[in-house]
Amino acid sequence: MISSMKKLSPKTSFNAYVETCFSSLKSLPDQGSAREVTALHGHLIKTGVSSERYIAVKLLVLYLSHRRSREADQIRRDFDGSDVIVRNCLITASLESGDVGEARRLFDEMPERNEVSWTALVSGLMKCGRVEESMRYFWRSPFQSVVSWTAAISGLVRNGSSIDALKLFKKMLESGVRPNSVTFTSLFRACSCLKEFSYGTSVLGLIVKAGLEHCVSISNSLITFFLRMGEGEQARRIFDQMQERDVVSWTAILDMYVEMGDLREARRIFNEMPERNEVSWSAMIARYSQNGHPEEAVDLFLQMVRDGFKPTVSCLSCVISALADLKALRAGMSLHAWVIMIGIAEDVYISSSLIDLYCKCQNTATGRLIFDSMSLKNAVSWNSMISGYSLNGQTEEALELFDNSPVRNQVTWNSIIAGYVESGQFDKAFEVVNKMLLSGEIPSESTFSSILCGCASTASLEKGKNFHAKAIKLDIESDLFLGTALTDMYAKCGDMCGAKQVFGRMPEKNECSWTAMIQGLAENGFAEESIALFEEMERNFSAAPNELMLLSVLFACSHSGLVDSGLQYFDAMEKVYGLKPNKRHYTCVVDMLSRSGRLSEAEEFIEAMPIPPEPNALAALLSACTKYRNEAIGERTARKLWQLGAKDSAGYVLMSNIYASAGRWANVENTRKLMKESGLKKSVGCSWVEVKNRVRSFYSEDKSHSRSAEIYGMLDLLRLEMSSSFETLPF
């Protein structure tokens, strides 16, 4: 900057030199630092230009904005104490620093005041939240111009007094003062806050009358106003009709599509923008991150940095969250180092996002280090750490942090509940939900979704019904995700009537809800209904079939004997639906062919599989060989199963049964011997019962239960009763 000044000499072109200096000084508040101001001031002193009135005033403003009081006082001494411009600068600087008393003193001691003096005080007091005091000075001001009226109106809007702002605007019109573009901009902001759609549209006539209909700032305000009123089409119409657009115009319409969730159109608008700012970049990055597109969010962030834009804290937080979803630990660590370098690592939102990143990458130790080093923690940071422990199955650490949390909200409770459900500790999850209800915290849809998953896993129908009743009381039963969780819970508990009722009442369905119902019907023996529902979904709804849905259809075909239909669905997976079958789909086809006695086809299908068969596929064929007494295929299949080294006794047991049904007892003995040498035992049976809201599990020959002596004593008593009853029978 100084080098550009040296190209001009104050001796040959004094006016041009002064103009260059003044332009350079005007650019410094946005670009420069206090050190640059001092360096430039020194150069101006050398060239004898520093005493020029407007340059000295600008230097004063710069020093005041950088809180350099010593240098500012030095410049002030060169002015007459009654200089109005200097006093106005000092009043503004005092108000910006929050020193209302000093600003008021400077104003009261002024021997002469101009319009800038009064407006500066009114606007500054508004920025400090002194609304009543500001309005007193406004009504005392002898300068009732559009600038002072607009300062008061915009100040009222900024302080949440939009109704008073509209009343003041009416008085402004009555006084004969014509509004300007800034007035109308503030007015539309007030209408947006109050949801005053009719008032806002009536102002359009005044805009046309004032000849400001093509003003860019007013058009931008109108776009924002219509967007907040939910009138997206009207906002787009104004945008399309604008003769001139700036970055605010483009960002506003971009934000509309972002809020609508139309990422494709938002990206198209973003790509067409002739100019972008940090807000437009951040809006796109945040929406990609929040809508399950972390790769796009990270790519866009890298492009943003390459283009020279400085990301905001909010933008960085979203990028870290995207890296967490991608489990990109190395990239996350690099970004962590960068935020440390630029000095924002201690920001509570950045720190919380970093905790989430490390925990999702299974590095809870580093996440805890960040958490412990935070000087300021809010609910988000506590929840991030609790959720991180829960996510990694460290329920004891999560519970300890939960108990010490100073603030608990829905997310806090949900994190600990979800952790217990994920780790299979359903009893504890139920206990925490009960504590949550007793604490007065209202469960959310997420709470019910987690706990209903626990009910489904333990087949606790009564508990599930109780939670369903609570959801109805809270009027959240119609939520899409909750409806899906309820459908799944009733289906897994065997209550298909309840599942059908919930599914039928759902106002909206997605592929997950259709999958839950189709799967529930298939697994509960309603195979034909399951297939019919799948076909109905294909005919009448836009939900796309997924892998789990087609697995359920194959399962239904297998259990209803519809082998040819099942094979058609399997062939359609890649050709029609674009889904690549996985091992479970192949296993289901093997089971389907085996159940129907088509053992040779099942064996050939296994041989032709592009991926190695899983043990369950071979076990399904081996089980069918037992049923249909096919020793040859059974032996070949058993050999393959044993070669897989599966740590499961099922193959040995099934092969033993095949030999037993053929009377080959020597082979039975050899198979059992092989099984024992492999260190395998037949899987023990398990049953459970719900007593007083607790699920109790029992395993065959298990004596680990605290009351096992009483249980086995009762079993002995039952045997005696059964034996005595058997002896008295008349045969």
MOZIUR-V943353 format. One record per pair of residues at least 24 apart in sequence whose ideal C-beta (glycine too) atoms are under 10 Angstrom apart, sorted by the first residue. I is the first residue (numbers start at 1). J is the second residue. Records with the same first field share a line. If there is no record, write none. Layout:
BEGIN
I=J ; J
END
This chain:
BEGIN
1=25 ; 27 ; 28 ; 31 ; 32 ; 36 ; 39 ; 40 ; 43
2=36 ; 39 ; 40 ; 42 ; 43 ; 44
5=40 ; 43 ; 44 ; 47 ; 49
6=43 ; 47
8=47
9=47
10=44 ; 47 ; 48 ; 49
11=47 ; 48
14=47 ; 48 ; 49 ; 52
17=47 ; 49 ; 52
18=44 ; 47 ; 49 ; 52 ; 54 ; 55
19=54
20=49
21=47 ; 49 ; 50 ; 52 ; 54 ; 55 ; 58 ; 59
22=49 ; 52 ; 54 ; 55 ; 57 ; 58
24=55 ; 58
25=54 ; 55 ; 57 ; 58 ; 59 ; 61 ; 62
26=58 ; 61 ; 62
28=58 ; 59 ; 61 ; 62 ; 65 ; 66
29=58 ; 61 ; 62 ; 65 ; 66
32=62 ; 66
33=66
34=62 ; 63 ; 65 ; 66 ; 67 ; 68 ; 71
35=66
36=62 ; 66
37=62 ; 63 ; 65 ; 66 ; 68 ; 71
38=62 ; 63 ; 66 ; 68 ; 71
41=71 ; 74 ; 75
50=75 ; 78
51=75 ; 78
53=79 ; 83 ; 85 ; 86
54=85
56=83 ; 85 ; 86
57=83 ; 85 ; 86 ; 88 ; 89
58=89
60=85 ; 86 ; 89 ; 90 ; 93
61=85 ; 86 ; 88 ; 89 ; 90 ; 92 ; 93
63=89 ; 93
64=89 ; 90 ; 92 ; 93 ; 94 ; 96 ; 97
65=89 ; 92 ; 93 ; 96 ; 97
67=93 ; 96 ; 97
69=93 ; 97
81=109 ; 111
82=109 ; 110 ; 111 ; 112
83=110 ; 112
84=110 ; 111 ; 112 ; 113 ; 114 ; 116 ; 117
85=114 ; 116 ; 117
87=111 ; 112 ; 113 ; 114 ; 116 ; 117 ; 120
88=113 ; 114 ; 115 ; 116 ; 117 ; 118 ; 119 ; 120 ; 121
89=116 ; 120
90=120
91=116 ; 117 ; 120 ; 121 ; 124
92=116 ; 117 ; 120 ; 121 ; 123 ; 124
93=124
94=120 ; 121 ; 124
95=120 ; 121 ; 123 ; 124 ; 125 ; 126 ; 127 ; 128 ; 130
96=124 ; 127 ; 128
98=124 ; 127 ; 128
99=128
100=124 ; 125 ; 128 ; 129 ; 130 ; 133
103=128
104=130 ; 133 ; 137
107=137
113=141 ; 142 ; 143
114=143
115=141 ; 142 ; 143 ; 144 ; 145 ; 147 ; 148
116=143 ; 147 ; 148
117=141 ; 143
118=142 ; 143 ; 144 ; 145 ; 147 ; 148 ; 151
119=143 ; 145 ; 147 ; 148 ; 149 ; 150 ; 151 ; 152
120=151
121=151
122=147 ; 148 ; 149 ; 151 ; 152 ; 155
123=147 ; 148 ; 150 ; 151 ; 152 ; 154 ; 155 ; 158
124=151 ; 155
125=151 ; 155
126=151 ; 152 ; 153 ; 154 ; 155 ; 156 ; 157 ; 158 ; 159 ; 161
127=155 ; 158 ; 159
128=155 ; 159
129=155 ; 158 ; 159 ; 160
130=155 ; 159
131=155 ; 156 ; 158 ; 159 ; 160 ; 161 ; 164
134=159
135=161 ; 164 ; 168
138=168
144=172 ; 175 ; 176 ; 177
145=177 ; 180
146=172 ; 177 ; 178 ; 179 ; 180 ; 182 ; 183
147=177 ; 180 ; 182 ; 183
148=172 ; 177
149=173 ; 175 ; 177 ; 178 ; 179 ; 180 ; 183
150=177 ; 179 ; 180 ; 181 ; 182 ; 183 ; 184 ; 185 ; 186 ; 187
151=182 ; 183 ; 186
152=186
153=179 ; 182 ; 183 ; 185 ; 186 ; 187 ; 189 ; 190
154=182 ; 183 ; 185 ; 186 ; 187 ; 189 ; 190
155=186
156=186 ; 190
157=185 ; 186 ; 187 ; 188 ; 189 ; 190 ; 191 ; 192 ; 193 ; 194
158=186 ; 189
160=193
161=190 ; 193
162=186 ; 187 ; 189 ; 190 ; 191 ; 192 ; 193 ; 194 ; 196
163=190 ; 193 ; 194 ; 196
164=190
165=189 ; 190 ; 191 ; 193 ; 194
166=190 ; 191 ; 194 ; 196 ; 199 ; 203
169=199 ; 203 ; 206
173=206
178=206 ; 209 ; 210
179=203 ; 206 ; 207 ; 210 ; 212
180=210 ; 212 ; 215 ; 217 ; 218
181=207 ; 210 ; 212 ; 215 ; 216 ; 217 ; 218 ; 219 ; 221
182=217 ; 218 ; 221
183=210 ; 212 ; 218
184=210 ; 212 ; 215 ; 217 ; 218 ; 221 ; 222
185=215 ; 217 ; 218 ; 220 ; 221 ; 222 ; 224 ; 225
186=221
187=218 ; 221 ; 225
188=218 ; 220 ; 221 ; 222 ; 223 ; 224 ; 225 ; 226 ; 228
189=221 ; 224 ; 225 ; 228
190=225
191=221 ; 225 ; 228 ; 229
192=221 ; 224 ; 225 ; 226 ; 227 ; 228 ; 229
193=228
195=228 ; 229 ; 230
196=225 ; 229
197=225 ; 226 ; 228 ; 229 ; 230 ; 231
200=225 ; 226 ; 228 ; 229
201=225 ; 226 ; 229 ; 231 ; 234
213=238 ; 241 ; 243
214=241 ; 242 ; 243 ; 244
215=242 ; 244
216=242 ; 243 ; 244 ; 245 ; 246 ; 248 ; 249
217=246 ; 248 ; 249
219=243 ; 244 ; 245 ; 246 ; 248 ; 249 ; 252
220=245 ; 246 ; 247 ; 248 ; 249 ; 250 ; 251 ; 252 ; 253
221=248 ; 252
222=252
223=248 ; 249 ; 251 ; 252 ; 253 ; 255 ; 256
224=248 ; 249 ; 251 ; 252 ; 253 ; 255 ; 256
226=252 ; 256
227=252 ; 253 ; 255 ; 256 ; 259 ; 260
232=256 ; 257 ; 259 ; 260 ; 262
239=269
245=273 ; 274 ; 275
246=274 ; 275 ; 277
247=273 ; 274 ; 275 ; 276 ; 277 ; 279 ; 280
248=275 ; 277 ; 279 ; 280
249=273
250=274 ; 275 ; 276 ; 277 ; 280
251=275 ; 276 ; 277 ; 278 ; 279 ; 280 ; 281 ; 282 ; 283
252=279 ; 280
254=279 ; 280 ; 283 ; 284 ; 287
255=279 ; 280 ; 283 ; 284 ; 287
257=283 ; 284 ; 287
258=283 ; 284 ; 286 ; 287 ; 288 ; 290 ; 291
259=283 ; 287
261=287 ; 290 ; 291
262=287
263=287 ; 288 ; 291 ; 293 ; 296
267=296 ; 300
270=300
276=304 ; 307 ; 309
277=309
278=304 ; 309 ; 310 ; 311 ; 312 ; 314 ; 315
279=312 ; 314 ; 315
280=304 ; 309
281=305 ; 307 ; 309 ; 310 ; 311 ; 312 ; 315
282=309 ; 311 ; 312 ; 313 ; 314 ; 315 ; 316 ; 317 ; 318 ; 319
283=314 ; 315 ; 318
284=315 ; 318
285=311 ; 312 ; 314 ; 315 ; 316 ; 318 ; 319 ; 322
286=312 ; 314 ; 315 ; 317 ; 318 ; 319 ; 321 ; 322
287=318
288=318 ; 319 ; 322
289=315 ; 317 ; 318 ; 319 ; 320 ; 321 ; 322 ; 323 ; 324 ; 325
290=318 ; 321 ; 322
292=322 ; 325
293=322 ; 325
294=318 ; 319 ; 321 ; 322 ; 323 ; 324 ; 325 ; 326 ; 327 ; 328
295=322 ; 325 ; 326 ; 328
296=322
297=321 ; 322 ; 323 ; 325 ; 326
298=322 ; 323 ; 325 ; 326 ; 328 ; 331 ; 335
301=335
302=331
305=338
310=342
311=338 ; 339 ; 342 ; 344
312=344
313=339 ; 344 ; 347 ; 348 ; 349 ; 350 ; 353
314=347 ; 349 ; 350
316=342 ; 344 ; 345 ; 347 ; 349 ; 350 ; 353 ; 354
317=347 ; 348 ; 349 ; 350 ; 351 ; 352 ; 353 ; 354 ; 356 ; 380
318=349 ; 353
319=353
320=349 ; 350 ; 351 ; 352 ; 353 ; 354 ; 355 ; 356 ; 357
321=352 ; 353 ; 354 ; 356 ; 357 ; 360
322=353 ; 357
323=353 ; 354 ; 356 ; 357 ; 360 ; 361
324=353 ; 354 ; 355 ; 356 ; 357 ; 358 ; 359 ; 360 ; 361 ; 384 ; 388
325=356 ; 357 ; 360
326=357 ; 360 ; 361
327=357 ; 360 ; 361 ; 362
328=357 ; 360 ; 361
329=357 ; 358 ; 360 ; 361 ; 362 ; 363 ; 366
330=361
331=357
332=356 ; 357 ; 358 ; 360 ; 361 ; 363
333=357 ; 358 ; 361 ; 363 ; 366
336=366 ; 370
345=370 ; 373 ; 374
346=370 ; 373 ; 374 ; 375 ; 376
347=374 ; 376
348=374 ; 375 ; 376 ; 377 ; 378 ; 380 ; 381
349=378 ; 380 ; 381
351=375 ; 376 ; 377 ; 378 ; 380 ; 381 ; 384
352=377 ; 378 ; 379 ; 380 ; 381 ; 382 ; 383 ; 384 ; 385
353=380 ; 381 ; 384
354=381 ; 384
355=380 ; 381 ; 382 ; 383 ; 384 ; 385 ; 386 ; 387 ; 388
356=380 ; 381 ; 383 ; 384 ; 385 ; 387 ; 388 ; 391
357=384 ; 388
358=384 ; 385 ; 388
359=384 ; 385 ; 386 ; 387 ; 388 ; 389 ; 390 ; 391 ; 392 ; 394
360=387 ; 388 ; 391 ; 392
361=388 ; 392
362=388 ; 391 ; 392 ; 393
363=388 ; 392
364=388 ; 389 ; 391 ; 392 ; 393 ; 394 ; 397 ; 398
367=392
368=394 ; 397 ; 401
371=401
377=405 ; 406 ; 407
378=406 ; 407
379=405 ; 406 ; 407 ; 408 ; 409 ; 410 ; 411 ; 412
380=409 ; 411
382=406 ; 407 ; 408 ; 409 ; 411 ; 412 ; 415
383=407 ; 408 ; 409 ; 410 ; 411 ; 412 ; 413 ; 414 ; 415 ; 416
384=411 ; 415
385=415
386=411 ; 412 ; 413 ; 414 ; 415 ; 416 ; 419
387=411 ; 412 ; 414 ; 415 ; 416 ; 418 ; 419
388=415 ; 419
389=415 ; 416 ; 419
390=414 ; 415 ; 416 ; 417 ; 418 ; 419 ; 420 ; 421 ; 422 ; 423
391=415 ; 418 ; 419 ; 422 ; 423
392=419 ; 422 ; 423
393=419 ; 422 ; 423 ; 424 ; 425
394=419 ; 423
395=419 ; 420 ; 422 ; 423 ; 425 ; 428 ; 429
398=423
399=428 ; 432
402=432
408=436 ; 439 ; 441
409=441 ; 444
410=436 ; 441 ; 442 ; 443 ; 444 ; 445 ; 446 ; 447
411=444 ; 446 ; 447
412=436 ; 441
413=437 ; 439 ; 441 ; 442 ; 443 ; 444 ; 446 ; 447 ; 450
414=441 ; 443 ; 444 ; 445 ; 446 ; 447 ; 448 ; 449 ; 450 ; 451
415=446 ; 450
416=450
417=443 ; 446 ; 447 ; 448 ; 449 ; 450 ; 451 ; 453 ; 454
418=446 ; 447 ; 449 ; 450 ; 451 ; 453 ; 454
419=450
420=450 ; 451 ; 454
421=449 ; 450 ; 451 ; 452 ; 453 ; 454 ; 455 ; 457
422=450 ; 453 ; 454
424=454 ; 457 ; 458
425=454
426=451 ; 453 ; 454 ; 455 ; 456 ; 457 ; 458 ; 460 ; 463 ; 694 ; 695
427=454 ; 458 ; 693 ; 694 ; 695 ; 696
428=454
429=453 ; 454 ; 455 ; 457 ; 458
430=454 ; 455 ; 458 ; 460 ; 463 ; 467 ; 693 ; 694 ; 695
431=693 ; 694
433=463 ; 467 ; 470
434=693
437=470
442=470 ; 474 ; 476
443=467 ; 470 ; 471 ; 474 ; 476
444=474 ; 476 ; 479 ; 482
445=471 ; 474 ; 476 ; 477 ; 479 ; 480 ; 481 ; 482 ; 483 ; 485
446=479 ; 481 ; 482 ; 485
447=471 ; 476 ; 482
448=474 ; 476 ; 477 ; 479 ; 481 ; 482 ; 485 ; 486 ; 489
449=479 ; 481 ; 482 ; 483 ; 484 ; 485 ; 486 ; 488 ; 489
450=485
451=485 ; 489
452=482 ; 484 ; 485 ; 486 ; 487 ; 488 ; 489 ; 490 ; 492
453=485 ; 488 ; 489 ; 492
454=489 ; 695
455=485 ; 486 ; 488 ; 489 ; 490 ; 492 ; 493 ; 695
456=485 ; 486 ; 487 ; 488 ; 489 ; 490 ; 491 ; 492 ; 493 ; 516 ; 520
457=489 ; 492 ; 695
458=492 ; 493 ; 688 ; 690 ; 695 ; 697
459=489 ; 492 ; 493 ; 494 ; 495 ; 688 ; 690 ; 695
460=489 ; 492 ; 493 ; 688 ; 690 ; 693 ; 694 ; 695
461=489 ; 490 ; 492 ; 493 ; 494 ; 495 ; 498 ; 690
462=493 ; 690 ; 693
463=489 ; 493 ; 690 ; 693 ; 695
464=488 ; 489 ; 490 ; 492 ; 493 ; 495 ; 498
465=489 ; 490 ; 493 ; 495 ; 498
466=693
468=498 ; 502
477=502 ; 505 ; 506
478=505 ; 506 ; 507 ; 508
479=506 ; 507 ; 508
480=506 ; 507 ; 508 ; 509 ; 510 ; 512 ; 513
481=510 ; 512 ; 513
482=506
483=507 ; 508 ; 509 ; 510 ; 512 ; 513 ; 516
484=509 ; 510 ; 511 ; 512 ; 513 ; 514 ; 515 ; 516 ; 517
485=512 ; 513 ; 516
486=513 ; 516
487=512 ; 513 ; 514 ; 515 ; 516 ; 517 ; 519 ; 520
488=512 ; 513 ; 515 ; 516 ; 517 ; 519 ; 520
489=516 ; 520
490=516 ; 517 ; 520 ; 524
491=516 ; 517 ; 518 ; 519 ; 520 ; 521 ; 522 ; 523 ; 524 ; 526
492=516 ; 519 ; 520 ; 523 ; 524
493=520 ; 524
494=520 ; 523 ; 524 ; 525
495=520 ; 524
496=520 ; 521 ; 523 ; 524 ; 525 ; 526 ; 529
499=524
500=526 ; 529 ; 533
503=533
509=537 ; 541 ; 542 ; 543
510=541 ; 542 ; 543 ; 544
511=537 ; 541 ; 542 ; 543 ; 544 ; 545 ; 546 ; 548 ; 549
512=543 ; 546 ; 548 ; 549
513=543
514=538 ; 541 ; 543 ; 544 ; 545 ; 546 ; 549 ; 552
515=543 ; 545 ; 546 ; 547 ; 548 ; 549 ; 550 ; 551 ; 552
516=548 ; 549 ; 552
517=549 ; 552
518=545 ; 548 ; 549 ; 550 ; 551 ; 552 ; 553 ; 555 ; 556
519=548 ; 549 ; 551 ; 552 ; 553 ; 555 ; 556
520=552
521=552 ; 556
522=549 ; 551 ; 552 ; 553 ; 554 ; 555 ; 556 ; 557 ; 558 ; 559 ; 560
523=552 ; 555 ; 556 ; 559
525=556 ; 559 ; 560
526=556 ; 559 ; 560
527=552 ; 553 ; 555 ; 556 ; 557 ; 558 ; 559 ; 560 ; 561 ; 562
528=556 ; 557 ; 560 ; 562
529=556 ; 560
530=555 ; 556 ; 557 ; 559 ; 560
531=556 ; 557 ; 560 ; 562 ; 565 ; 566 ; 569
532=556
534=569
538=576 ; 577
544=577 ; 578 ; 579
545=569 ; 572 ; 573 ; 576 ; 577 ; 578 ; 579
546=577 ; 579
547=573 ; 577 ; 579 ; 580 ; 581 ; 582 ; 584 ; 585
548=584
549=577 ; 579
550=577 ; 579 ; 581 ; 585 ; 588
551=581 ; 582 ; 584 ; 585 ; 587 ; 588
552=588
553=588
554=581 ; 584 ; 585 ; 586 ; 587 ; 588 ; 589 ; 591 ; 592
555=584 ; 585 ; 588 ; 591 ; 592
556=588 ; 592
557=588 ; 589 ; 592
558=588 ; 589 ; 590 ; 591 ; 592 ; 593 ; 594 ; 595 ; 596 ; 620
559=591 ; 592 ; 595
560=592 ; 595
561=592 ; 595 ; 596
562=592 ; 596
563=589 ; 592 ; 593 ; 595 ; 596 ; 597 ; 598 ; 601
564=592 ; 596
565=592
566=591 ; 592 ; 593 ; 596
567=592 ; 593 ; 601 ; 605
570=605
580=610
581=609 ; 610 ; 611
582=611 ; 614
583=609 ; 611 ; 612 ; 613 ; 614 ; 616 ; 617
584=614 ; 616 ; 617
586=610 ; 611 ; 612 ; 613 ; 614 ; 616 ; 617
587=613 ; 614 ; 615 ; 616 ; 617 ; 618 ; 619 ; 620 ; 621
588=616 ; 617 ; 620
589=617 ; 620
590=614 ; 616 ; 617 ; 618 ; 619 ; 620 ; 621 ; 624
591=616 ; 617 ; 619 ; 620 ; 621 ; 623 ; 624
592=620
593=620 ; 621 ; 624
594=619 ; 620 ; 621 ; 622 ; 623 ; 624 ; 625 ; 627 ; 628 ; 633 ; 637
595=620 ; 623 ; 624 ; 627
596=624
597=624 ; 627 ; 628 ; 630
598=624 ; 628
599=624 ; 625 ; 627 ; 628 ; 630 ; 632 ; 633 ; 634 ; 637
600=630 ; 633
602=633 ; 637
603=630 ; 632 ; 633 ; 636 ; 637 ; 640
606=636 ; 637 ; 640
607=640
612=640 ; 644
613=637 ; 640 ; 641 ; 644
614=644 ; 646
615=640 ; 641 ; 644 ; 645 ; 646 ; 647 ; 648 ; 650 ; 651
616=641 ; 646 ; 648 ; 650
617=641
618=642 ; 643 ; 644 ; 646 ; 650 ; 651 ; 654
619=646 ; 648 ; 650 ; 651 ; 653 ; 654
620=654
621=654
622=650 ; 651 ; 652 ; 653 ; 654 ; 655 ; 657 ; 658
623=650 ; 651 ; 653 ; 654 ; 657 ; 658
624=654
625=654 ; 655 ; 657 ; 658
626=653 ; 654 ; 655 ; 656 ; 657 ; 658 ; 659 ; 660 ; 661
627=654 ; 657 ; 658 ; 661
628=658
629=658 ; 661 ; 662
630=658
631=655 ; 658 ; 659 ; 661 ; 662 ; 664 ; 667
633=658
634=658 ; 659 ; 662
635=659 ; 667
638=671
642=674 ; 675 ; 678
645=678
646=680
647=678 ; 679 ; 680
648=680 ; 683
649=675 ; 676 ; 678 ; 679 ; 680 ; 681 ; 682 ; 683
650=680 ; 682 ; 683
651=675 ; 680
652=676 ; 678 ; 680 ; 682
653=680 ; 682 ; 683
656=682
END
